[in-house]
Amino acid sequence: MNKIKLHLGCGKKYLPGYIHIDIDNAPHIDYPDTDISNLHMFKDNSVDLIYTCGTFEYFDRSEGANVLKEWNRILKSNGSLYISVPDFKSITDVYIQNNNDLDGEGILGPIFGKWKYTNNNGTDKFIYHKTVYDFKSLSKMLSNCSYTNIESYDCWEFLPDNFDDFSKAYMPYKDRNGIQISVNIKCKKL
C-alpha cells in the first residue's frame, strides 16, 4: 500500500510522491487555495508523513499549537512530521558575524518573511511571518501537542538532491560550512 505523504505549504516546489497543499495556486498543487491549518479533507489517522518548510512561522504561537494539533489528528499512530522553520539562534549568529548589520543577508527575511501568493480569483495576496523559533522552543511546542521522538534531521539526507528549499538555506548561500538558517526537526505522533 502506498504511503500518504503531504507537502504542506509547498508553494512552487514539487516533491515527487507527495500530495501538495498550499494557499497558492499552481498546476502541481493537489489542493490549491487551501489553508494548511485546516486539513478537513483527510480523515483522522490517515496520513503517514507530513513535510513542511518555511510555513509554520506564518502562524502565531497560539495558532501554531492548533495547527500542530490538526496535523497530529490526521497523522497515523507513529506517523512522522518533518518541519523546518527559520532558526532564531542562527539568524542572530549571522547578525553578529556581519558586524550587527540588520540589513545584511539572512536576517530580516527569515525573521519577518513576506510571501506573495495568488488566490483562485487571480488576486495577489501577502502573508508575513508572525513568530520565530529555535530548536528548544519548537521542540517544547511539539511535545505539548503530543509529538514524541523530537530530534534534528539532515535535510540533505531526507530530501532529493535536486530539491532546494529553505531547509537547505545557509549563509553564505549554499555553503554547508556556513551557518544553517533553518532548524529542521522530525518527530512522531504519540
N, C-alpha and C positions, 0 to 999 in steps of 0.2 A: 504494500500500500504506500502511495506517495505521501511524503510528509507535507503538511501545510505550513508554509513559511511566509511570513509577511514582511514586506519592506515598507515601514511606516514613514511618511513624510519624505518620500523618495524624490520628489521634485523631478528634475530632468534625468536622474540617474536610474539606470536599468540594471537589475541584478537577475541573472538567469535563474529560473527555478523558484522565484518568489512571486507572490501576489503583491502588486504595487498599489499603495493607497496614499492619496495626497489631497490637500486642499486645492492644489493647482490642477491644470487641465493639460494633459499631454497624451499623445497616442498610446504610449506604453502603460499608462496608468489604468489599472483594472477598476478602481473605484475613485474616479476624479471628483473634485468638489466635495471631498469628504474630510471632515474634521477627525483627526486621529484620536481624539479623546472619546469618541462615541463609535464603537465598532459593533453596533447592533446587528449587523448582517452576519455575524459569527456567533454560533451557539457557545454556551458555556463549555469549557474543557474541550475545545475543538482544534486548537492551533498548537503546532509542535515548537515553532520558533518565531520570535519577533526580533527584527533588526531595525534599529532607528539611529540615525546620526544627525546631529545638528538640529533637532526638532524639539526636544524636551524642554529646553530653556525658554521656549516661547510661552510656556505656562508658568504662572507664579507658583510659589511653594504650596499653597492650599489647592490650587488647580492641579498641580503636579501629583499630589497624593491621590486625588480622584482618578487621574489618568492612569497611574500605575495600578490602581485597583481594577480599573476597566480592563487593562491589558492582562492582569492576573486572572480575571474572570474567564477570558477566552483561552488562556493557555491550558494545555493538558497538565495533569499532575506530573511534575518533574520536567515540564516544558522549559525552554530556555529563552531568556531575554538578553539581547546584546544591545547595549545603549552607549552612545558616545555623545558627550557634551563638552563645550569649552571648559578647560581646567583653569580655575581662577589662580591657583598657585603658579602654573606655567606662564600664565599671562603676566603675573607680577614679576616673575623671573625675567621675562622678555623686557618688560618695562625697565627694570633695574639694569639689565645688560645693555640697554640702549640709552644709558645716561638719563633715565627718567623722562624720556621724550614720549609724552602721551599720544602724540600724533604719529609715532613710529608704527611700522607694520606689525600686525599681530596683537594689537592691544584693543583699540576701540571696536573694531569689527567683531571679535569674539565676545566682547562684553555686551555691546549694545546692538548687535546684529539686526539688520533690516533686510527683509526678504520680500521681493516683489513676486506676486503670482497673479494669474488671470483666472477669474471665475468662469462658470459656464455661460454667463451672459457676455463674455468678452471684455469685462471690466477689469482693469488693473487695480490691484489692492496691495497694501503693505502690512506686514506684521513685524513686530520688534521683540527682541529678547526681553524677558521680564525678570530673569534671575541668573545667577551663576552658581556653579558647584565646584567642589573639589572631590577627591576620592572619598574622604571621610563623610562629608555632608550628603553626597548622593548615596553612599552605602547605608547610612543611617535611615534615609528616606525609604530605600528599597527594603530594608529589614522591617521597618514599621508597616510596610504594605505587603507583608507575607512573602517576601523573597528570601532565599537562602543561598548558600554556596557563592557568596558575593566575592568576586575577585577580578583583577585586571585580565584583559585578553589582548593578545597580539593581533592587531588589525592586519598585519602583513601575512599572517598565517590563516586568519579567518576569511578574509575577502580575496576574490580573484586578483591575480597580478595586475590585470589591465583595468581594474576598477579603482577609481580615485574619488574619495570624498573627504570630509573634514576629519574623520577618524585618523587619516594619514597625514594630517597637517603638521608641519614642522616649521620652525624658524631657525635658520633661514629655510626658505621654501624647499621641500623635498630633501633636505639634508638630515638623514637619520642620525647624524651625530649632533644635531642641534637640539632644540627644545621642542618636545611634542606638545602641541597646543591643546589637544583634547584628552580628557580622561575617558578611557574605554573600559567598561565594566560588563561582565557577563554574570548572570545569576540564574537561579532556578525557581520555579514556583514550588512552594511548600507542598 
